[in-house]
Amino acid sequence: MNLSAILVVTAPAGIETCTSLLNNQTGITVHHSDPLTGKIMLTQEAESIDAEIEGLKRIKALNGVSMAEMIYHYFEDDEALEVRMPADLDPFQGLGELPEFLNKTAK
C-alpha cells in the first residue's frame, strides 16, 4: 500500500467545487480545506507507486486545480520499485537505474 499527502491549490471561490471533485476520486480523503487561501490537504491511498503517480496526475487534471504536489509519501514493499524507478519520476529527478547495492536482483 502507498500513502501520500498532497497539497492542492485552487481559487478560493471554487474551493467547495474542487473539494467535492476530490472527494469523488477513488482513494482520496480530504482532511482540510481553507476557503481563504484555496489550499486543500488530502491523503491518497494507492496499490503501487505507479498508481499513486497516476492518481496525482488525475488530481492535477481536475477542473479548477491550479497546483497539486505530493508533499509526503509512504510505501510498503513495492516489488516494481525494486527493479526500476517509475518513468514519470526518473526524468524529473534524474535517478536512472537503481544502484547495484540496492538492487535485490543483482548478484
The 8 nearest C-alpha neighbors of each residue, nearest first, counted from 0:
[[1, 46, 75, 45, 74, 47, 2, 44],
 [2, 0, 74, 45, 44, 73, 46, 47],
 [3, 1, 44, 73, 43, 72, 74, 45],
 [2, 4, 72, 43, 71, 42, 73, 5],
 [3, 5, 42, 71, 70, 41, 69, 43],
 [4, 6, 69, 41, 68, 70, 40, 42],
 [5, 7, 40, 68, 67, 39, 69, 41],
 [8, 6, 67, 39, 66, 38, 5, 40],
 [9, 7, 38, 66, 37, 65, 64, 39],
 [8, 10, 37, 64, 65, 63, 11, 14],
 [9, 11, 37, 13, 12, 14, 8, 63],
 [12, 10, 37, 34, 14, 13, 36, 35],
 [11, 13, 10, 14, 34, 37, 15, 9],
 [14, 12, 10, 11, 16, 15, 17, 9],
 [13, 15, 17, 11, 16, 37, 12, 18],
 [16, 14, 18, 17, 13, 19, 12, 34],
 [17, 15, 19, 13, 18, 14, 20, 63],
 [16, 18, 14, 20, 19, 15, 13, 21],
 [19, 17, 21, 15, 20, 16, 14, 22],
 [18, 20, 22, 16, 17, 21, 15, 23],
 [21, 19, 17, 23, 18, 22, 16, 24],
 [22, 20, 18, 23, 24, 19, 17, 27],
 [21, 23, 19, 24, 20, 18, 27, 28],
 [22, 24, 20, 21, 19, 25, 27, 18],
 [25, 23, 21, 22, 27, 26, 20, 58],
 [26, 24, 27, 23, 22, 43, 44, 54],
 [25, 27, 44, 43, 24, 45, 28, 42],
 [28, 26, 43, 25, 24, 42, 22, 29],
 [27, 29, 42, 41, 30, 22, 43, 26],
 [30, 28, 41, 31, 40, 22, 27, 42],
 [29, 31, 41, 40, 28, 32, 42, 39],
 [32, 30, 40, 39, 29, 33, 41, 38],
 [31, 33, 39, 38, 40, 34, 37, 30],
 [32, 34, 38, 35, 37, 36, 39, 31],
 [35, 33, 37, 11, 36, 14, 32, 38],
 [34, 36, 33, 11, 37, 38, 12, 32],
 [37, 35, 38, 34, 33, 11, 10, 8],
 [36, 38, 11, 9, 34, 10, 8, 33],
 [39, 37, 8, 33, 36, 32, 7, 9],
 [38, 40, 32, 7, 31, 6, 8, 33],
 [41, 39, 6, 31, 30, 5, 29, 32],
 [42, 40, 29, 30, 5, 28, 4, 39],
 [43, 41, 4, 28, 3, 27, 5, 29],
 [42, 44, 27, 3, 26, 2, 4, 28],
 [43, 45, 2, 26, 1, 27, 42, 3],
 [46, 44, 1, 51, 47, 50, 0, 26],
 [45, 47, 0, 1, 50, 44, 48, 51],
 [48, 46, 50, 49, 45, 1, 51, 0],
 [47, 49, 51, 50, 52, 1, 46, 45],
 [48, 50, 52, 51, 47, 53, 85, 46],
 [51, 49, 53, 47, 48, 52, 45, 54],
 [50, 52, 48, 54, 45, 49, 53, 47],
 [51, 53, 55, 49, 54, 50, 48, 56],
 [52, 54, 56, 50, 55, 51, 49, 57],
 [55, 53, 57, 51, 52, 56, 50, 58],
 [54, 56, 58, 52, 57, 53, 59, 51],
 [55, 57, 53, 59, 54, 58, 60, 52],
 [58, 56, 54, 60, 55, 59, 53, 61],
 [57, 59, 55, 61, 60, 56, 54, 67],
 [60, 58, 56, 57, 67, 61, 64, 55],
 [61, 59, 57, 58, 56, 62, 64, 63],
 [62, 60, 58, 59, 64, 63, 57, 20],
 [61, 63, 64, 60, 17, 20, 59, 65],
 [62, 64, 9, 65, 61, 17, 13, 10],
 [65, 63, 9, 66, 62, 61, 59, 8],
 [66, 64, 9, 8, 63, 67, 10, 7],
 [65, 67, 8, 64, 7, 59, 68, 9],
 [68, 66, 7, 6, 59, 8, 5, 58],
 [69, 67, 6, 5, 70, 66, 7, 55],
 [68, 70, 5, 71, 4, 6, 3, 67],
 [69, 71, 5, 4, 68, 6, 72, 3],
 [72, 70, 4, 3, 69, 73, 5, 2],
 [71, 73, 3, 2, 4, 74, 70, 69],
 [74, 72, 2, 1, 3, 75, 71, 0],
 [75, 73, 1, 0, 2, 76, 72, 77],
 [74, 76, 0, 77, 1, 73, 2, 47],
 [75, 77, 78, 74, 0, 80, 81, 79],
 [78, 76, 79, 80, 75, 47, 81, 74],
 [77, 79, 81, 80, 76, 82, 47, 83],
 [80, 78, 81, 77, 82, 83, 84, 47],
 [81, 79, 83, 78, 82, 77, 84, 85],
 [80, 82, 78, 79, 83, 102, 103, 77],
 [83, 81, 80, 79, 102, 78, 84, 97],
 [84, 82, 80, 81, 96, 85, 79, 97],
 [83, 85, 80, 89, 86, 88, 96, 95],
 [86, 84, 87, 88, 89, 83, 49, 80],
 [85, 87, 89, 88, 84, 90, 83, 49],
 [88, 86, 85, 89, 90, 91, 52, 84],
 [87, 89, 91, 86, 85, 90, 92, 84],
 [88, 90, 86, 93, 94, 92, 91, 87],
 [91, 89, 93, 92, 88, 87, 86, 94],
 [92, 90, 88, 89, 93, 87, 94, 86],
 [91, 93, 89, 94, 90, 88, 95, 87],
 [94, 92, 90, 89, 95, 91, 88, 96],
 [93, 95, 89, 92, 96, 90, 84, 97],
 [96, 94, 93, 89, 97, 84, 90, 83],
 [97, 95, 83, 98, 94, 84, 82, 99],
 [96, 98, 102, 99, 101, 83, 95, 84],
 [99, 97, 101, 100, 96, 102, 95, 94],
 [98, 100, 102, 101, 105, 97, 103, 96],
 [99, 101, 98, 102, 105, 103, 97, 106],
 [102, 100, 99, 98, 103, 97, 81, 105],
 [101, 103, 99, 104, 105, 100, 81, 97],
 [104, 102, 105, 101, 81, 100, 82, 106],
 [103, 105, 102, 106, 82, 81, 99, 101],
 [106, 104, 102, 103, 99, 100, 101, 98],
 [105, 104, 103, 99, 102, 100, 101, 98]]
